[in-house]
């Protein structure tokens, strides 16, 4: 399992993780829907057509999926050993 996670991390290192938008500059376009998600693409498109959008950034769906899967794996590994302070219930 650790080897598979390392392979995924190496793949992520080769790609851009964060795309910025705002102040008339945009990194991304509507063709990148699978990478930036709908919200990210819409913010980039609004910026590119001149709608006043506060500067910001979009984290790619690849990074979000990696983070989510990592959290799930951690919870599976430790399982019931995670407990809230002062609570005997497992998460």
Number of C-alpha atoms within 10 A of each C-alpha: 6 7 8 9 14 11 11 14 13 11 11 14 10 8 11 11 16 13 17 16 22 20 13 15 13 19 16 21 15 15 9 13 16 13 18 24 15 13 11 25 21 16 25 28 18 16 21 20 9 12 13 12 15 11 14 14 16 20 16 20 17 18 18 12 11 15 12 11 13 13 12 12 14 10 14 10 10 9 13 11 11 12 12 10 7 6 8 9 11 10 11
